[in-house]
Amino acid sequence: MDKRYQMEMPTREIKITDKVSIGGEAPLLIIAGPCVIESEAHTLRLAERIKRISEVVKLPFVFKASFDKANRTSIDSYRGPGLTAGLKILTKVKEKFSLPVLSDIHEKTHAFPAADVLDIIQIPAFLCRQTDLILAAARTGKVINIKKGQFLSPWEMKNIIGKVERAGNRNIIVTERGTTFGYNNLVVDMRSLPILRGLGYPVAFDATHSLQRPGGEGKMSGGDVEFVPAIARAAVAAGVDGVFFEVHDNPSKALSDPATIFNIKKIKDLLFVLKVIDSAVKF
């Protein structure tokens, strides 16, 4: 196998804040939160609960929540509070809990307003080849998390990374979130993880979106949330730098992705297992 694809090679360490990093010799990073901001009270409640869990497990944590889900299956689906209101809520998360925060942008005009609040700007999988969006995000100087499109091979991500680098930004994370497998289904090819990591930047694994059945319920996506622990364990055993989860305190009532969002009551036990696996892999 090409040496570029050997997982044992450390990736570049990316500093997210003074206390939180991903890649290199940094511990496994947990990125977690609701799919979309449902309300200020709900967002703050989840941020506090996940922070407490991360402190017990002793793993670094970035809170994620989308202020606008512009790629919902149906026009009737809930999208979130929008840029201005959403960023105000994420600002409260940062200030109240001293947490780094992540959200995604869908338009290039959102990049700099989002950069005033976010520690990580995420490029959605469906938009990962949108050059103007990527360049706008990269020029903020923030850490950029690029979701690998379901339609892309892992080696094609080299071209997308190159766009961010061309803008003078090398604060990059790449996230695997499954690959299209026929209609309304995704599959995770674990070979993707060493290939992505061989590109030199930290790799996160999205353990919830990877189990979606896109559009599988007609007006919304379905999914197989029961497999989250299994694929998360497999990804960490393969040597990723971080794991991404969407979590909720009442998954069946979640306003976005209820079929794949993970129950917050189950996250602590899983994180303990992932920490052990990560330690064994890095031994």
C-alpha positions in Angstrom: 0.0 0.0 0.0 1.1 3.5 -0.8 2.9 5.1 2.3 0.5 8.0 2.0 -2.3 5.8 3.2 -0.7 4.4 6.3 -2.8 5.5 9.3 0.1 5.4 11.7 1.5 8.6 10.1 0.3 11.5 12.3 -1.6 14.2 10.6 -1.0 17.9 10.9 -2.3 19.3 14.3 -4.9 21.9 13.9 -5.5 24.3 16.8 -9.2 25.1 17.2 -8.7 27.1 20.4 -5.9 27.5 22.9 -7.1 24.4 24.7 -8.6 22.3 21.9 -6.8 20.7 18.9 -7.3 17.9 16.4 -4.7 15.8 14.7 -1.1 15.2 15.5 -0.7 14.0 19.0 -4.0 15.5 20.2 -6.6 13.2 21.9 -9.7 12.1 20.0 -11.9 15.1 19.4 -15.6 14.9 19.9 -17.9 17.1 17.7 -21.5 16.8 18.9 -24.8 18.6 19.2 -28.2 18.8 17.6 -28.7 18.7 13.8 -30.3 22.1 13.9 -30.9 24.9 16.5 -34.4 24.2 17.6 -34.6 26.9 20.3 -32.2 28.9 22.5 -33.2 27.0 25.7 -32.8 23.6 24.0 -29.5 24.4 22.5 -28.1 25.7 25.8 -29.4 22.6 27.6 -27.8 20.2 25.2 -24.5 22.1 25.2 -24.3 21.9 29.0 -25.1 18.2 29.1 -22.6 17.2 26.5 -19.9 19.4 28.1 -20.5 17.6 31.4 -20.2 14.2 29.7 -17.0 15.3 27.9 -15.5 16.4 31.2 -16.3 13.0 32.8 -14.9 11.1 29.8 -12.0 13.6 29.5 -12.2 14.1 25.8 -12.1 17.5 24.1 -15.4 18.7 22.8 -16.7 21.1 20.1 -20.4 21.9 20.1 -22.1 21.8 16.7 -25.6 23.0 15.6 -26.8 24.4 12.3 -28.4 27.8 12.2 -29.9 27.0 8.8 -30.3 23.6 7.1 -30.7 24.9 3.6 -30.5 21.4 2.1 -33.6 19.8 3.7 -35.5 17.2 1.6 -38.8 19.1 1.6 -39.5 22.8 1.4 -41.9 22.3 4.4 -39.1 20.9 6.6 -37.8 23.0 9.5 -34.6 24.9 8.6 -33.6 26.7 11.8 -33.6 30.2 13.1 -31.4 31.6 10.4 -28.0 33.3 10.4 -28.5 36.3 12.7 -30.6 34.6 15.4 -28.6 31.4 15.2 -25.3 33.1 15.7 -26.6 34.9 18.7 -27.5 31.6 20.3 -24.2 30.1 19.4 -22.5 33.1 21.0 -24.3 32.4 24.2 -23.1 28.8 24.1 -19.5 30.0 23.7 -19.8 32.6 26.5 -21.8 30.5 29.0 -19.9 27.2 28.6 -16.5 28.3 27.2 -16.9 25.9 24.3 -15.7 26.1 20.7 -18.6 26.0 18.3 -19.2 24.7 14.7 -21.9 25.4 12.2 -22.3 25.1 8.5 -22.7 27.8 5.9 -24.5 27.6 2.5 -23.8 30.9 1.0 -20.5 32.8 0.6 -22.0 35.9 2.1 -22.4 34.0 5.4 -18.7 33.3 5.7 -17.4 36.5 7.5 -20.5 37.0 9.7 -20.2 33.4 10.8 -16.5 33.7 11.3 -17.1 36.4 14.0 -18.7 33.6 16.2 -17.7 30.2 14.9 -14.4 28.4 15.7 -15.0 26.0 12.9 -16.8 26.8 9.7 -18.3 23.7 8.1 -18.8 23.1 4.3 -21.8 20.8 3.8 -21.2 17.6 1.8 -23.6 18.6 -0.9 -21.6 21.9 -1.4 -18.1 20.6 -1.0 -17.2 21.4 -4.7 -18.7 24.9 -4.6 -15.5 26.8 -5.2 -16.7 30.3 -4.3 -18.2 29.1 -1.1 -15.0 27.3 -0.1 -12.8 30.2 -0.9 -15.0 32.6 1.0 -14.8 30.3 4.1 -11.1 29.8 3.7 -10.4 33.5 3.5 -11.8 34.0 7.0 -8.7 32.2 8.4 -11.0 30.0 10.5 -10.7 26.2 10.8 -12.6 24.8 7.9 -14.3 21.4 8.2 -15.1 20.0 4.8 -17.7 17.2 4.6 -16.8 14.8 1.9 -19.6 14.7 -0.6 -21.5 11.4 -0.9 -20.7 11.5 -4.6 -16.9 11.8 -4.3 -14.1 9.3 -3.9 -11.8 10.0 -1.0 -8.8 10.9 -3.3 -10.8 13.6 -5.0 -10.8 15.5 -1.7 -7.2 16.5 -2.6 -8.6 19.0 -5.1 -11.0 20.5 -2.5 -8.2 20.8 0.1 -6.2 22.5 -2.6 -8.9 25.2 -2.9 -8.6 26.0 0.8 -4.9 26.0 0.6 -4.9 28.3 -2.4 -6.7 30.9 -0.3 -3.8 30.8 2.2 -5.6 28.6 4.8 -4.2 25.4 6.1 -6.5 25.0 9.0 -8.4 22.1 7.5 -10.4 19.1 8.8 -11.9 16.5 6.4 -15.0 14.6 7.5 -16.2 11.3 6.1 -20.0 10.9 6.1 -20.7 7.9 3.8 -20.9 7.3 0.1 -24.0 7.0 -2.1 -24.9 3.3 -2.6 -27.7 3.0 -5.1 -30.9 5.0 -4.3 -31.7 6.3 -0.8 -28.8 4.6 0.8 -25.2 5.2 2.0 -22.3 2.9 2.7 -19.1 3.5 4.7 -15.9 2.3 3.0 -13.4 2.2 5.9 -10.6 2.3 3.3 -11.7 6.0 2.8 -10.3 6.9 6.2 -6.6 6.1 5.6 -6.8 7.6 2.1 -8.2 10.8 3.5 -5.7 10.9 6.3 -3.0 10.3 3.8 -3.7 13.8 2.4 -2.1 15.2 5.6 -4.9 16.8 7.4 -7.0 15.6 10.4 -9.9 13.3 9.6 -13.2 13.2 11.5 -15.9 10.5 11.0 -19.5 11.4 11.0 -21.1 8.5 12.8 -24.7 9.7 12.4 -25.0 11.1 8.9 -23.2 8.1 7.5 -26.2 6.0 8.5 -28.8 8.2 6.6 -31.1 6.9 4.0 -31.3 10.2 2.0 -34.9 11.0 1.0 -35.8 7.4 2.0 -39.0 8.5 3.7 -40.3 10.5 0.8 -40.4 14.0 2.3 -37.5 13.3 4.7 -34.5 11.1 5.1 -34.6 7.8 6.9 -31.7 6.1 8.6 -30.3 3.3 10.8 -29.4 4.9 14.1 -29.0 1.6 15.8 -25.6 1.1 14.0 -24.0 4.3 15.4 -22.0 2.6 18.1 -20.7 -0.1 15.7 -19.5 2.2 12.9 -18.1 4.7 15.4 -16.0 2.0 17.1 -14.8 0.8 13.6 -13.8 4.3 12.6 -11.8 5.0 15.7 -10.1 1.6 15.4 -9.2 2.6 11.9 -7.4 5.7 13.4 -9.5 8.8 12.8 -8.7 12.1 14.6 -12.2 12.9 15.7 -15.8 11.6 15.7 -18.8 13.7 14.8 -22.3 13.0 16.3 -25.6 14.6 16.1 -27.3 14.1 19.4 -30.7 14.9 21.0 -32.5 14.4 24.3 -35.7 13.3 22.5 -34.6 11.9 19.1 -38.1 11.0 17.8 -39.2 14.6 18.3 -36.0 16.1 16.7 -36.9 18.7 14.0 -34.2 17.4 11.7 -32.8 13.9 11.0 -34.8 12.1 13.7 -33.9 8.7 12.1 -30.2 9.1 12.7 -29.8 11.5 15.6 -28.2 9.7 18.6 -29.8 9.7 22.0 -27.8 11.8 24.4 -28.5 9.3 27.2 -26.3 6.7 25.3 -23.4 9.0 24.4 -21.3 8.8 27.6 -20.9 5.0 27.6 -20.0 5.0 23.9 -17.4 7.8 24.4 -15.7 5.7 27.1 -15.4 2.8 24.7 -14.1 5.1 21.9 -11.5 6.6 24.2 -10.2 3.1 25.0 -10.0 2.1 21.4 -8.3 5.4 20.5 -5.7 4.8 23.2 -5.0 1.3 21.9 -4.6 2.5 18.3 -2.2 5.2 19.4 -0.2 2.9 21.7 
